[in-house]
Amino acid sequence: MLKTDLCGKILKNPVIAASGTFGNGREFSELIDINKLGGICSKGVTLNKKEGNPGQRIHETYSGIMNSIGLQNPSVKGFMEKDLDFMQSFDTEVFVNLGGNTLEEYVQGAKLLENTKIDFIELNISCPNVKEGGMAFGLNCQDAYLIVSEVRKATTKKLMVKLSPNANNLVDVAVDCQRAGADALSLVNTFNALAIDIYRRKPVFENVTGGLSGPCIKPIALRMVRDVYKNVKIPVVGLGGIMNYKDAIEFIMAGATAIQVGTANFVNPNVMIEIINGMEDFIVSQGIKSLDEIRGII
């Protein structure tokens, strides 16, 4: 009932574990049956190893969390050696989230992933918790077009571009990513935000700002997904504050082909299984034969 065609690949359902909050699945594999998911997205990887940001990295806020992780990862090669085989041992689609600090790093990372059996690269041009690189590429049309077009030349993998809600004009950026060769778009990533420790009289994060996620951003993310869906011809994967099956259905109705679940995994490790079951019950109770009947109806 929930089978979903994403760029010609059939997912058993539209529920994908978002990058970052699911690690690479090892910890969650002890808690849930990953085989039931439509897909899992790796933690962000870069060409070179990153230690991440110093100091506090997570801060809880009203109806959400802020993070300043800084893309800590073992490098693309390290990921391929240590984690990729494990992720591919499950009966689910694997997406590799690729970031970078320079155009050359993105291109070289994509070339390394070209030699793997994955079908999808999620190109992260939107990460707001690093001082340079990711976010800058996703802020305006010219830079977004450049990075996507160059990575497109470097790989035959399906290219799903993860967009920043902090972009100057998100719809225009989305259109230019499509024009540059993106096969799909995922949105939204976290919102750039600030938290202050009034007793230290300093920002909570040493990097000053961090990325805001969770249910507090859902209404804005939902509006952005609909705006982008109405203006592109490639699939849109929606994320941002999805906590239950009703949220997931809202994103489908706004135009999302599939959805990703992030922050909710911290609250309830079983949430994605519950969302899948809830979506199945919903379409049966509503007499809906497939999600295509309700996709993009808003």
N, C-alpha and C positions, 0 to 999 in steps of 0.2 A: 504493500500500500504506500509505503514511503520512499520507494526507489526514486532516485534523483539522478538526472543526466547533467553532469557538470563537464562541459567542454568535451563531450563524447565519452567520458568515463562514467560508468554507472555506479553510483554509491548506493549502498543498501538502505540508507536513510540520509537526510540532509544535515545531520548533527555532527559537527567537527569540533574536536578539542582545539581551542585557540592556542596560538604560540605564547609561550612564557609561563602560563599558569599550570600547565600540565607536564612541565619538564619534557622529558622524552618518553614518558610513559612508565618508567620502571617502578616508581613508587605507587602510582595508581593501579598498576597491573596486579598488585596485591590486594586491592580493594574492590575493583570492578572488573567485569569482563569486557576488555577493550575490543574484542571481536564484534561486539554489538554496535559499535560506533560506525558512523558513516566515514569518518576519517580522523586522523590525528596530525596535528601540525607541530613540528619540532620547535624547541626553544630557538631563538634567533642565533644564527651562526655567521661568522665573518671570516674572511680569508686568513687573518692572523688572530692568534689567541688574545683574549681580553680578560683582564682581571675584574673588570666592573668598577663601579663607583665606590669610593671610600665612605665610611660613616654609615648612618642609618639609611636603610634602603626601602623600608615599608612604613607607611603611616596610615592609620585608619581615620576616615572622615565620615561625615554623615552619609549614610546609604552608599558607601563606596570605600575604595582604598586608593592611596597614591603610592607610586613606586619610583625609585631612582636606582634601578639595578645597574644600568650601564652596559647592557649586552655582554655580561660575563659568559664566556663560552670557550671551548677548547680549540677553536679554529675549525674550518671546514674539513680539513684532513683528519683532525682529532675526532670530530663528530662521525665521519665516515668510518673510522677505525673502531670507535668505541660504542656507538649508539645506533647507527643506521640498520645494521643487521637485526638488532633487537626490535626496532620499530617495525621492520618489514616481516617479522615473524608472525604478526597478527593478520587476521583476515579483514583488513580495513585499508583504506587509501592513505598513503603517507604523503604529507606536504612538508617540504623543507623551507623554513623561513630564512631567507638570505639577506643580510645587511652589509654595510660597508661604510668606510670613511672617505673613500675616493671612488671615482668612476672606475679606475683600474682594478680596485679591489672587488667591486661588484662583478666585473667582467671575468676576472680570474676565478672568482668563486663559482660563478655559473659554469665555467669551462670544466672545473673539477667535478661538479655535480652532473655534468653531461655524461660522465662515465659510470653513473649508477643506474639502478633499475627504477628509480622513482619516476612518476609521471608529472608531478607538479612542483614548481618552485614558487613559493610565495615571496615576492620581491618586496622587501620592507623599505620603502622610501619615506617612512612616516614616524620613526621612533623618536619620541620627544625627551628621552632621558639621557642623551649623550650630547656633549658640547659641540660636536661637529659631525658632518656626514648625513645620516639618515634623514632627519627632519628637513634639512636644507634642500635636499633633492625633491621633496614632496610639497614644498611651499608654493611653487609657481609653475606655470605651464612649460616654460622653456626648459627648466632643469629636469622636470618630470619626463618630458618628451626625450631629452637627451639620454637619461639613464635607462629608460625602458627600451629605446631603440638600439642602444649599444648592447645591452644584455640580450635583447632579442636576436641579434646577430651571433651571439656566442653560444646559444643553446637551442635545441629542438624540443625541450621540455615544455609542457604547458606552463605559461607564465601568468600567474595571478598576482596582480600588483596591489599591495596593501596601502591604502590612502590615509593621509593625515587629515583629521578634522580641523587642524590648525592652518590649512592651506588658505591662501588669499581668496580663491574662488574654487571650491571643491568640484563643482560640476565641470568647469573648464579644464581643470587638471585631469579629471576622469576622461573627458572626451579626448584630450591629447594623449593620454596613456593608451587608449583604444587605438588611436591613429598611429601610435608608435609600435603597435604590435602586441599589446596585451591580449591574452585570451580570456581573462576574467579580472574582476576587481574585488577586493575585500575591504570593507569599511564598516565601522571606523576603528582606528587605533585610539590610544588614550589622548585625553585633552591636556594640554600644557597647563599646569596649575601650581599654586604656591601655598605652602603651609608654614606658619611662624610659631616658634617656641617663645612665648612672651617672657619666660623666666630667664632664658639665655639671651633673649633679645636678638635672636638670629633665626634664619630659616631652619626648618627641621632638617632639610637635606643639605649636605655640603655642596651639592651641585645647584643649589638654590631652588630650582623648580623641579617638578616631577610629573609623571603621567597619571591623570585621574581616570579611574575606571569604576565599574559597578553600576547598580541600578539607577544611581543619580543621573547618569548620562543617557539612559535609554531613550527618553523622548526626543532628544536632539539627534542621537544616532539614527533613530527610526525615520525622522524627517530627512536626514541626509541620504539615507539609503533610498528612500522614495525619489528624492530629487535626482540622484544619479541614475537610478533605474529608468526614469522617464527620458533620459537624454543619451543613453548609450544602447548599443545593440549586443553587447557581450554580457555574459552572466555576472550578477552581483552577489557576493556572499556577505551577509549582514551580521554584524556583531556590535556589542555595546550594551552591557547591562542586562543580558538575557539571563533570567533567574528561574524560569519555569516554562511549561509548554505554551502557556498563553502568550508569553513574550515572544517565543519562537514563531508562533502562528502570526502574530502581528508583523514580524519582519517578512514572513512569506507574503502576506497580503500587501505589504509595502513594495514588493518586487524582488525580494531575495530568492535566489535559486536554492541556496543552502545557508546555514547559519553556523556561527562559531560561538562556543561557550568558554568564557575565560574566568573572571573573578568568582563566579558562582561555585567553581570547583573548590575554592578555598573554604567556602561555607559548608558545602555538602558534596563530598567526593562522589556520591551516587547521582548527582543532579542530572547528568547527561542521559543516563538510563531512564530516569524518571521523565525527562523531557520527551524521549523517544516514545515511551509507553503512553504518555499523556497526549502526544500528537496522534498516535494511532487511535486511541479512544475517541478523540475529538472528531476525526474525519469519519469514523464509523457512526458516531451519534448524530452527526450532521448530514449523513447521507452523501458524503463527498467521496468520489471514486479515486481521485488523485489530487496531489497538491497543485497540479497545473490549473485546476478549476478555480483556485482562490489566489494564485500567485499574481501579484501586481494589480489587484482589483481596486485598490484605494486610489 
